[in-house]
Amino acid sequence: MELDLEEFKERWQLTPEQLKSTKMSPEVVEVSQKFLLELEDGFINNISDWSLDQGIFLYEEEEDYICRFFQFSKGMTNHFVVISHIPQIECISKQIDERLLTEISNTVMEIMVRHISTP
């Protein structure tokens, strides 16, 4: 089953209303978004076999945190991954390409190590 991106965005995309109702401080929201955008830059720079087509901020209402949806394509093949600000992979497309998942994981780890080693 193909993901209907417009329907997905309509249902899950982060909205200004959600940001107003969150218990997260503005600083936490800013740091979370900045970190997820840093991951996106890392994916663009490190994953050369796949195109990063979409990056969408999402809001996990039940747990009150921000995550980001990333859609990758290669030819006619599309895969997605949702990563939280922790970072934790929250969701992936069925039968995701194993090499792509490895490259995503390696990029996340590289950025985490950079954050841990930077005072």
N, CA, C and O atoms as CSV, one atom per row, in Angstrom:
chain,resi,resn,atom,element,x,y,z
A,1,MET,N,N,0.834,-1.181,0.000
A,1,MET,CA,C,0.000,0.000,0.000
A,1,MET,C,C,0.879,1.244,0.000
A,1,MET,O,O,1.778,1.373,0.832
A,2,GLU,N,N,0.630,2.132,-0.903
A,2,GLU,CA,C,1.388,3.380,-1.050
A,2,GLU,C,C,0.880,4.413,-0.039
A,2,GLU,O,O,-0.324,4.514,0.200
A,3,LEU,N,N,1.784,5.160,0.538
A,3,LEU,CA,C,1.427,6.207,1.489
A,3,LEU,C,C,0.850,7.402,0.743
A,3,LEU,O,O,1.468,7.911,-0.192
A,4,ASP,N,N,-0.332,7.848,1.154
A,4,ASP,CA,C,-0.922,9.061,0.599
A,4,ASP,C,C,-0.345,10.221,1.402
A,4,ASP,O,O,-0.806,10.512,2.506
A,5,LEU,N,N,0.659,10.877,0.845
A,5,LEU,CA,C,1.408,11.896,1.561
A,5,LEU,C,C,0.540,13.077,1.963
A,5,LEU,O,O,0.692,13.603,3.066
A,6,GLU,N,N,-0.354,13.498,1.104
A,6,GLU,CA,C,-1.215,14.647,1.431
A,6,GLU,C,C,-2.147,14.321,2.599
A,6,GLU,O,O,-2.336,15.139,3.499
A,7,GLU,N,N,-2.718,13.140,2.577
A,7,GLU,CA,C,-3.586,12.715,3.673
A,7,GLU,C,C,-2.781,12.598,4.970
A,7,GLU,O,O,-3.251,12.989,6.038
A,8,PHE,N,N,-1.582,12.064,4.868
A,8,PHE,CA,C,-0.701,11.926,6.024
A,8,PHE,C,C,-0.379,13.298,6.617
A,8,PHE,O,O,-0.466,13.491,7.829
A,9,LYS,N,N,-0.006,14.248,5.758
A,9,LYS,CA,C,0.314,15.600,6.218
A,9,LYS,C,C,-0.886,16.253,6.890
A,9,LYS,O,O,-0.752,16.888,7.936
A,10,GLU,N,N,-2.063,16.093,6.282
A,10,GLU,CA,C,-3.283,16.673,6.833
A,10,GLU,C,C,-3.551,16.169,8.247
A,10,GLU,O,O,-3.987,16.922,9.118
A,11,ARG,N,N,-3.285,14.902,8.455
A,11,ARG,CA,C,-3.596,14.290,9.748
A,11,ARG,C,C,-2.524,14.509,10.801
A,11,ARG,O,O,-2.858,14.671,11.975
A,12,TRP,N,N,-1.233,14.519,10.423
A,12,TRP,CA,C,-0.163,14.460,11.408
A,12,TRP,C,C,0.775,15.667,11.448
A,12,TRP,O,O,1.504,15.834,12.426
A,13,GLN,N,N,0.777,16.500,10.427
A,13,GLN,CA,C,1.749,17.599,10.380
A,13,GLN,C,C,1.577,18.545,11.572
A,13,GLN,O,O,0.459,18.858,11.982
A,14,LEU,N,N,2.702,18.987,12.111
A,14,LEU,CA,C,2.722,19.917,13.242
A,14,LEU,C,C,2.042,21.222,12.844
A,14,LEU,O,O,2.316,21.783,11.783
A,15,THR,N,N,1.158,21.691,13.706
A,15,THR,CA,C,0.427,22.926,13.429
A,15,THR,C,C,0.750,23.985,14.480
A,15,THR,O,O,1.196,23.643,15.576
A,16,PRO,N,N,0.534,25.257,14.168
A,16,PRO,CA,C,0.737,26.315,15.164
A,16,PRO,C,C,-0.153,26.127,16.402
A,16,PRO,O,O,0.255,26.478,17.510
A,17,GLU,N,N,-1.346,25.585,16.227
A,17,GLU,CA,C,-2.236,25.329,17.355
A,17,GLU,C,C,-1.638,24.298,18.304
A,17,GLU,O,O,-1.743,24.435,19.523
A,18,GLN,N,N,-1.015,23.274,17.750
A,18,GLN,CA,C,-0.378,22.264,18.590
A,18,GLN,C,C,0.790,22.863,19.360
A,18,GLN,O,O,0.997,22.544,20.531
A,19,LEU,N,N,1.545,23.722,18.709
A,19,LEU,CA,C,2.666,24.369,19.399
A,19,LEU,C,C,2.174,25.237,20.555
A,19,LEU,O,O,2.848,25.347,21.578
A,20,LYS,N,N,1.007,25.852,20.397
A,20,LYS,CA,C,0.443,26.671,21.474
A,20,LYS,C,C,-0.023,25.818,22.648
A,20,LYS,O,O,0.033,26.258,23.796
A,21,SER,N,N,-0.481,24.607,22.369
A,21,SER,CA,C,-1.038,23.761,23.424
A,21,SER,C,C,-0.015,22.824,24.062
A,21,SER,O,O,-0.327,22.166,25.055
A,22,THR,N,N,1.177,22.749,23.523
A,22,THR,CA,C,2.176,21.829,24.059
A,22,THR,C,C,2.664,22.283,25.437
A,22,THR,O,O,2.649,23.471,25.760
A,23,LYS,N,N,3.087,21.325,26.224
A,23,LYS,CA,C,3.678,21.635,27.531
A,23,LYS,C,C,5.181,21.870,27.409
A,23,LYS,O,O,5.839,22.243,28.380
A,24,MET,N,N,5.721,21.648,26.206
A,24,MET,CA,C,7.149,21.888,25.982
A,24,MET,C,C,7.412,23.389,26.004
A,24,MET,O,O,6.602,24.188,25.534
A,25,SER,N,N,8.542,23.745,26.551
A,25,SER,CA,C,8.919,25.159,26.547
A,25,SER,C,C,9.317,25.556,25.125
A,25,SER,O,O,9.665,24.695,24.317
A,26,PRO,N,N,9.269,26.845,24.817
A,26,PRO,CA,C,9.715,27.287,23.493
A,26,PRO,C,C,11.157,26.878,23.204
A,26,PRO,O,O,11.507,26.603,22.056
A,27,GLU,N,N,11.990,26.839,24.237
A,27,GLU,CA,C,13.387,26.435,24.054
A,27,GLU,C,C,13.485,24.969,23.644
A,27,GLU,O,O,14.265,24.619,22.758
A,28,VAL,N,N,12.691,24.111,24.289
A,28,VAL,CA,C,12.704,22.682,23.960
A,28,VAL,C,C,12.190,22.468,22.532
A,28,VAL,O,O,12.737,21.655,21.787
A,29,VAL,N,N,11.151,23.193,22.160
A,29,VAL,CA,C,10.626,23.102,20.793
A,29,VAL,C,C,11.711,23.499,19.801
A,29,VAL,O,O,11.932,22.809,18.806
A,30,GLU,N,N,12.381,24.606,20.072
A,30,GLU,CA,C,13.421,25.096,19.166
A,30,GLU,C,C,14.580,24.111,19.050
A,30,GLU,O,O,15.040,23.828,17.944
A,31,VAL,N,N,15.054,23.586,20.174
A,31,VAL,CA,C,16.166,22.628,20.161
A,31,VAL,C,C,15.757,21.354,19.427
A,31,VAL,O,O,16.539,20.803,18.652
A,32,SER,N,N,14.539,20.888,19.667
A,32,SER,CA,C,14.050,19.676,18.998
A,32,SER,C,C,14.001,19.867,17.489
A,32,SER,O,O,14.472,19.017,16.734
A,33,GLN,N,N,13.431,20.981,17.053
A,33,GLN,CA,C,13.334,21.240,15.617
A,33,GLN,C,C,14.720,21.408,14.998
A,33,GLN,O,O,14.982,20.905,13.905
A,34,LYS,N,N,15.594,22.108,15.692
A,34,LYS,CA,C,16.953,22.310,15.185
A,34,LYS,C,C,17.680,20.979,15.007
A,34,LYS,O,O,18.338,20.749,13.993
A,35,PHE,N,N,17.551,20.112,15.999
A,35,PHE,CA,C,18.195,18.809,15.933
A,35,PHE,C,C,17.648,17.983,14.771
A,35,PHE,O,O,18.417,17.364,14.037
A,36,LEU,N,N,16.331,17.968,14.599
A,36,LEU,CA,C,15.731,17.192,13.508
A,36,LEU,C,C,16.125,17.748,12.146
A,36,LEU,O,O,16.284,16.989,11.190
A,37,LEU,N,N,16.282,19.052,12.050
A,37,LEU,CA,C,16.768,19.645,10.796
A,37,LEU,C,C,18.239,19.299,10.560
A,37,LEU,O,O,18.671,19.147,9.417
A,38,GLU,N,N,18.995,19.177,11.633
A,38,GLU,CA,C,20.390,18.736,11.507
A,38,GLU,C,C,20.446,17.298,10.978
A,38,GLU,O,O,21.298,16.968,10.152
A,39,LEU,N,N,19.540,16.454,11.454
A,39,LEU,CA,C,19.459,15.094,10.916
A,39,LEU,C,C,19.160,15.123,9.423
A,39,LEU,O,O,19.754,14.379,8.642
A,40,GLU,N,N,18.233,15.992,9.042
A,40,GLU,CA,C,17.878,16.109,7.629
A,40,GLU,C,C,19.093,16.505,6.793
A,40,GLU,O,O,19.335,15.926,5.734
A,41,ASP,N,N,19.849,17.481,7.260
A,41,ASP,CA,C,21.076,17.874,6.552
A,41,ASP,C,C,22.040,16.701,6.457
A,41,ASP,O,O,22.677,16.494,5.424
A,42,GLY,N,N,22.147,15.932,7.545
A,42,GLY,CA,C,23.017,14.755,7.537
A,42,GLY,C,C,22.572,13.731,6.519
A,42,GLY,O,O,23.402,13.131,5.837
A,43,PHE,N,N,21.270,13.524,6.406
A,43,PHE,CA,C,20.755,12.573,5.412
A,43,PHE,C,C,21.082,13.051,4.000
A,43,PHE,O,O,21.493,12.261,3.150
A,44,ILE,N,N,20.901,14.328,3.760
A,44,ILE,CA,C,21.192,14.886,2.433
A,44,ILE,C,C,22.663,14.706,2.090
A,44,ILE,O,O,23.000,14.360,0.957
A,45,ASN,N,N,23.539,14.937,3.058
A,45,ASN,CA,C,24.984,14.858,2.818
A,45,ASN,C,C,25.529,13.434,2.786
A,45,ASN,O,O,26.503,13.165,2.082
A,46,ASN,N,N,24.918,12.516,3.540
A,46,ASN,CA,C,25.493,11.178,3.703
A,46,ASN,C,C,24.832,10.082,2.876
A,46,ASN,O,O,25.431,9.029,2.658
A,47,ILE,N,N,23.621,10.310,2.419
A,47,ILE,CA,C,22.905,9.255,1.704
A,47,ILE,C,C,22.807,9.664,0.243
A,47,ILE,O,O,21.886,10.371,-0.168
A,48,SER,N,N,23.781,9.200,-0.528
A,48,SER,CA,C,23.871,9.654,-1.918
A,48,SER,C,C,23.046,8.806,-2.889
A,48,SER,O,O,22.708,9.280,-3.974
A,49,ASP,N,N,22.718,7.574,-2.527
A,49,ASP,CA,C,21.965,6.698,-3.437
A,49,ASP,C,C,20.476,6.989,-3.456
A,49,ASP,O,O,19.761,6.540,-4.352
A,50,TRP,N,N,20.009,7.736,-2.471
A,50,TRP,CA,C,18.589,8.022,-2.342
A,50,TRP,C,C,18.380,9.524,-2.316
A,50,TRP,O,O,19.242,10.277,-1.860
A,51,SER,N,N,17.229,9.952,-2.808
A,51,SER,CA,C,16.859,11.364,-2.768
A,51,SER,C,C,15.938,11.583,-1.568
A,51,SER,O,O,14.989,10.827,-1.357
A,52,LEU,N,N,16.223,12.609,-0.796
A,52,LEU,CA,C,15.328,12.975,0.299
A,52,LEU,C,C,14.289,13.939,-0.278
A,52,LEU,O,O,14.596,15.093,-0.578
A,53,ASP,N,N,13.060,13.450,-0.427
A,53,ASP,CA,C,12.017,14.216,-1.105
A,53,ASP,C,C,11.184,15.082,-0.169
A,53,ASP,O,O,10.741,16.165,-0.552
A,54,GLN,N,N,10.972,14.616,1.041
A,54,GLN,CA,C,10.109,15.331,1.978
A,54,GLN,C,C,10.689,15.260,3.383
A,54,GLN,O,O,11.243,14.242,3.799
A,55,GLY,N,N,10.551,16.341,4.086
A,55,GLY,CA,C,10.821,16.390,5.507
A,55,GLY,C,C,9.692,17.180,6.140
A,55,GLY,O,O,9.488,18.348,5.809
A,56,ILE,N,N,8.955,16.551,7.048
A,56,ILE,CA,C,7.770,17.185,7.618
A,56,ILE,C,C,7.820,17.045,9.140
A,56,ILE,O,O,8.003,15.945,9.660
A,57,PHE,N,N,7.656,18.162,9.850
A,57,PHE,CA,C,7.544,18.089,11.300
A,57,PHE,C,C,6.194,17.497,11.672
A,57,PHE,O,O,5.161,17.850,11.103
A,58,LEU,N,N,6.227,16.593,12.635
A,58,LEU,CA,C,5.021,15.955,13.141
A,58,LEU,C,C,4.930,16.208,14.640
A,58,LEU,O,O,5.919,16.545,15.291
A,59,TYR,N,N,3.739,16.042,15.165
A,59,TYR,CA,C,3.534,16.208,16.603
A,59,TYR,C,C,2.941,14.932,17.156
A,59,TYR,O,O,1.918,14.453,16.667
A,60,GLU,N,N,3.578,14.379,18.173
A,60,GLU,CA,C,3.082,13.193,18.853
A,60,GLU,C,C,2.328,13.710,20.079
A,60,GLU,O,O,2.922,14.008,21.116
A,61,GLU,N,N,1.021,13.807,19.934
A,61,GLU,CA,C,0.180,14.463,20.938
A,61,GLU,C,C,0.149,13.712,22.272
A,61,GLU,O,O,0.221,14.326,23.336
A,62,GLU,N,N,0.045,12.409,22.210
A,62,GLU,CA,C,-0.070,11.617,23.438
A,62,GLU,C,C,1.140,11.796,24.350
A,62,GLU,O,O,0.990,11.940,25.563
A,63,GLU,N,N,2.324,11.787,23.773
A,63,GLU,CA,C,3.559,11.934,24.550
A,63,GLU,C,C,4.098,13.357,24.548
A,63,GLU,O,O,5.065,13.659,25.248
A,64,ASP,N,N,3.477,14.232,23.763
A,64,ASP,CA,C,3.828,15.656,23.700
A,64,ASP,C,C,5.283,15.888,23.276
A,64,ASP,O,O,6.087,16.432,24.033
A,65,TYR,N,N,5.593,15.468,22.064
A,65,TYR,CA,C,6.918,15.745,21.517
A,65,TYR,C,C,6.855,15.887,20.003
A,65,TYR,O,O,5.878,15.506,19.358
A,66,ILE,N,N,7.930,16.447,19.458
A,66,ILE,CA,C,8.044,16.685,18.021
A,66,ILE,C,C,8.892,15.589,17.396
A,66,ILE,O,O,9.867,15.123,17.986
A,67,CYS,N,N,8.504,15.190,16.202
A,67,CYS,CA,C,9.320,14.259,15.425
A,67,CYS,C,C,9.300,14.741,13.975
A,67,CYS,O,O,8.659,15.740,13.647
A,68,ARG,N,N,10.006,14.018,13.123
A,68,ARG,CA,C,10.087,14.440,11.729
A,68,ARG,C,C,9.937,13.226,10.826
A,68,ARG,O,O,10.526,12.171,11.061
A,69,PHE,N,N,9.146,13.406,9.806
A,69,PHE,CA,C,8.911,12.414,8.762
A,69,PHE,C,C,9.879,12.706,7.625
A,69,PHE,O,O,10.009,13.850,7.190
A,70,PHE,N,N,10.551,11.678,7.149
A,70,PHE,CA,C,11.472,11.803,6.014
A,70,PHE,C,C,11.052,10.802,4.949
A,70,PHE,O,O,10.898,9.615,5.237
A,71,GLN,N,N,10.863,11.278,3.712
A,71,GLN,CA,C,10.543,10.384,2.603
A,71,GLN,C,C,11.709,10.375,1.626
A,71,GLN,O,O,12.156,11.417,1.147
A,72,PHE,N,N,12.185,9.175,1.349
A,72,PHE,CA,C,13.295,8.964,0.427
A,72,PHE,C,C,12.775,8.266,-0.820
A,72,PHE,O,O,11.832,7.476,-0.761
A,73,SER,N,N,13.407,8.571,-1.954
A,73,SER,CA,C,13.037,7.875,-3.186
A,73,SER,C,C,14.297,7.520,-3.976
A,73,SER,O,O,15.351,8.146,-3.867
A,74,LYS,N,N,14.113,6.485,-4.768
A,74,LYS,CA,C,15.156,6.023,-5.685
A,74,LYS,C,C,14.412,5.394,-6.856
A,74,LYS,O,O,13.828,4.318,-6.730
A,75,GLY,N,N,14.439,6.077,-7.990
A,75,GLY,CA,C,13.641,5.607,-9.116
A,75,GLY,C,C,12.164,5.661,-8.746
A,75,GLY,O,O,11.662,6.712,-8.348
A,76,MET,N,N,11.473,4.551,-8.872
A,76,MET,CA,C,10.046,4.480,-8.544
A,76,MET,C,C,9.801,3.995,-7.115
A,76,MET,O,O,8.653,3.831,-6.702
A,77,THR,N,N,10.871,3.769,-6.366
A,77,THR,CA,C,10.748,3.242,-5.012
A,77,THR,C,C,10.756,4.378,-3.999
A,77,THR,O,O,11.596,5.276,-4.063
A,78,ASN,N,N,9.813,4.330,-3.066
A,78,ASN,CA,C,9.727,5.311,-1.985
A,78,ASN,C,C,9.724,4.596,-0.642
A,78,ASN,O,O,9.088,3.555,-0.473
A,79,HIS,N,N,10.442,5.171,0.301
A,79,HIS,CA,C,10.435,4.678,1.674
A,79,HIS,C,C,10.374,5.875,2.601
A,79,HIS,O,O,10.802,6.975,2.250
A,80,PHE,N,N,9.833,5.644,3.793
A,80,PHE,CA,C,9.802,6.726,4.764
A,80,PHE,C,C,10.271,6.235,6.124
A,80,PHE,O,O,10.277,5.040,6.417
A,81,VAL,N,N,10.660,7.195,6.933
A,81,VAL,CA,C,11.038,6.939,8.316
A,81,VAL,C,C,10.580,8.139,9.137
A,81,VAL,O,O,10.632,9.278,8.674
A,82,VAL,N,N,10.133,7.872,10.354
A,82,VAL,CA,C,9.772,8.929,11.294
A,82,VAL,C,C,10.721,8.815,12.473
A,82,VAL,O,O,10.855,7.754,13.083
A,83,ILE,N,N,11.385,9.936,12.787
A,83,ILE,CA,C,12.377,9.959,13.863
A,83,ILE,C,C,11.976,11.024,14.871
A,83,ILE,O,O,11.616,12.143,14.504
A,84,SER,N,N,12.042,10.661,16.137
A,84,SER,CA,C,11.707,11.607,17.197
A,84,SER,C,C,12.934,12.445,17.545
A,84,SER,O,O,14.041,12.188,17.070
A,85,HIS,N,N,12.714,13.433,18.371
A,85,HIS,CA,C,13.791,14.339,18.793
A,85,HIS,C,C,14.781,13.664,19.732
A,85,HIS,O,O,15.809,14.262,20.052
A,86,ILE,N,N,14.517,12.453,20.182
A,86,ILE,CA,C,15.340,11.783,21.206
A,86,ILE,C,C,16.752,11.427,20.724
A,86,ILE,O,O,17.637,11.664,21.546
A,87,PRO,N,N,17.109,10.936,19.624
A,87,PRO,CA,C,16.359,10.465,18.463
A,87,PRO,C,C,16.050,8.979,18.575
A,87,PRO,O,O,16.860,8.178,19.040
A,88,GLN,N,N,14.887,8.660,18.145
A,88,GLN,CA,C,14.432,7.277,18.118
A,88,GLN,C,C,13.629,7.094,16.844
A,88,GLN,O,O,12.813,7.944,16.487
A,89,ILE,N,N,13.859,5.994,16.168
A,89,ILE,CA,C,13.057,5.692,14.985
A,89,ILE,C,C,11.697,5.235,15.472
A,89,ILE,O,O,11.575,4.210,16.144
A,90,GLU,N,N,10.678,6.004,15.128
A,90,GLU,CA,C,9.322,5.743,15.587
A,90,GLU,C,C,8.557,4.847,14.615
A,90,GLU,O,O,7.708,4.055,15.024
A,91,CYS,N,N,8.862,4.979,13.339
A,91,CYS,CA,C,8.082,4.269,12.328
A,91,CYS,C,C,8.895,4.219,11.037
A,91,CYS,O,O,9.604,5.170,10.710
A,92,ILE,N,N,8.793,3.110,10.304
A,92,ILE,CA,C,9.429,2.996,8.993
A,92,ILE,C,C,8.437,2.355,8.030
A,92,ILE,O,O,7.492,1.683,8.443
A,93,SER,N,N,8.669,2.574,6.755
A,93,SER,CA,C,7.803,1.942,5.763
A,93,SER,C,C,8.070,0.437,5.744
A,93,SER,O,O,9.168,-0.023,6.056
A,94,LYS,N,N,7.041,-0.306,5.371
A,94,LYS,CA,C,7.189,-1.758,5.268
A,94,LYS,C,C,8.231,-2.080,4.214
A,94,LYS,O,O,8.312,-1.420,3.178
A,95,GLN,N,N,9.012,-3.086,4.485
A,95,GLN,CA,C,10.023,-3.580,3.555
A,95,GLN,C,C,10.986,-2.479,3.113
A,95,GLN,O,O,11.357,-2.399,1.942
A,96,ILE,N,N,11.384,-1.633,4.061
A,96,ILE,CA,C,12.339,-0.571,3.748
A,96,ILE,C,C,13.649,-1.198,3.284
A,96,ILE,O,O,14.057,-2.250,3.776
A,97,ASP,N,N,14.279,-0.561,2.364
A,97,ASP,CA,C,15.564,-1.026,1.856
A,97,ASP,C,C,16.553,-1.085,3.017
A,97,ASP,O,O,16.740,-0.102,3.734
A,98,GLU,N,N,17.182,-2.239,3.196
A,98,GLU,CA,C,18.083,-2.441,4.338
A,98,GLU,C,C,19.284,-1.493,4.310
A,98,GLU,O,O,19.704,-0.995,5.354
A,99,ARG,N,N,19.829,-1.248,3.139
A,99,ARG,CA,C,20.978,-0.329,3.032
A,99,ARG,C,C,20.571,1.094,3.411
A,99,ARG,O,O,21.319,1.800,4.087
A,100,LEU,N,N,19.387,1.509,2.974
A,100,LEU,CA,C,18.893,2.830,3.319
A,100,LEU,C,C,18.716,2.940,4.829
A,100,LEU,O,O,19.120,3.938,5.426
A,101,LEU,N,N,18.122,1.938,5.446
A,101,LEU,CA,C,17.931,1.961,6.895
A,101,LEU,C,C,19.272,2.010,7.630
A,101,LEU,O,O,19.409,2.699,8.642
A,102,THR,N,N,20.246,1.284,7.120
A,102,THR,CA,C,21.589,1.318,7.716
A,102,THR,C,C,22.203,2.699,7.587
A,102,THR,O,O,22.796,3.201,8.541
A,103,GLU,N,N,22.072,3.324,6.424
A,103,GLU,CA,C,22.619,4.665,6.224
A,103,GLU,C,C,21.913,5.694,7.110
A,103,GLU,O,O,22.553,6.606,7.632
A,104,ILE,N,N,20.607,5.551,7.277
A,104,ILE,CA,C,19.860,6.439,8.173
A,104,ILE,C,C,20.375,6.273,9.608
A,104,ILE,O,O,20.664,7.256,10.290
A,105,SER,N,N,20.483,5.034,10.048
A,105,SER,CA,C,20.954,4.751,11.410
A,105,SER,C,C,22.371,5.254,11.632
A,105,SER,O,O,22.668,5.837,12.675
A,106,ASN,N,N,23.246,5.034,10.662
A,106,ASN,CA,C,24.624,5.500,10.793
A,106,ASN,C,C,24.699,7.024,10.868
A,106,ASN,O,O,25.498,7.573,11.628
A,107,THR,N,N,23.880,7.695,10.091
A,107,THR,CA,C,23.860,9.161,10.109
A,107,THR,C,C,23.365,9.670,11.459
A,107,THR,O,O,23.929,10.611,12.017
A,108,VAL,N,N,22.318,9.051,11.978
A,108,VAL,CA,C,21.805,9.450,13.293
A,108,VAL,C,C,22.890,9.244,14.349
A,108,VAL,O,O,23.111,10.119,15.187
A,109,MET,N,N,23.560,8.108,14.316
A,109,MET,CA,C,24.613,7.828,15.299
A,109,MET,C,C,25.771,8.818,15.172
A,109,MET,O,O,26.303,9.285,16.179
A,110,GLU,N,N,26.157,9.135,13.949
A,110,GLU,CA,C,27.242,10.092,13.718
A,110,GLU,C,C,26.906,11.449,14.344
A,110,GLU,O,O,27.752,12.065,14.993
A,111,ILE,N,N,25.704,11.897,14.151
A,111,ILE,CA,C,25.288,13.189,14.690
A,111,ILE,C,C,25.182,13.124,16.212
A,111,ILE,O,O,25.550,14.078,16.898
A,112,MET,N,N,24.689,12.021,16.741
A,112,MET,CA,C,24.621,11.856,18.199
A,112,MET,C,C,26.009,11.895,18.821
A,112,MET,O,O,26.215,12.567,19.832
A,113,VAL,N,N,26.954,11.187,18.234
A,113,VAL,CA,C,28.329,11.174,18.736
A,113,VAL,C,C,28.909,12.585,18.707
A,113,VAL,O,O,29.596,13.002,19.640
A,114,ARG,N,N,28.631,13.305,17.642
A,114,ARG,CA,C,29.105,14.686,17.528
A,114,ARG,C,C,28.529,15.544,18.663
A,114,ARG,O,O,29.241,16.366,19.241
A,115,HIS,N,N,27.268,15.357,18.976
A,115,HIS,CA,C,26.628,16.129,20.047
A,115,HIS,C,C,27.192,15.752,21.413
A,115,HIS,O,O,27.391,16.617,22.266
A,116,ILE,N,N,27.446,14.479,21.617
A,116,ILE,CA,C,27.959,14.004,22.905
A,116,ILE,C,C,29.386,14.507,23.128
A,116,ILE,O,O,29.748,14.878,24.245
A,117,SER,N,N,30.196,14.519,22.066
A,117,SER,CA,C,31.605,14.902,22.211
A,117,SER,C,C,31.830,16.395,22.155
A,117,SER,O,O,32.944,16.856,22.406
A,118,THR,N,N,30.786,17.179,21.828
A,118,THR,CA,C,30.924,18.639,21.777
A,118,THR,C,C,30.457,19.210,23.115
A,118,THR,O,O,29.317,18.993,23.524
A,119,PRO,N,N,31.337,19.935,23.787
A,119,PRO,CA,C,30.940,20.485,25.101
A,119,PRO,C,C,29.908,21.575,24.994
A,119,PRO,O,O,29.483,22.125,26.011
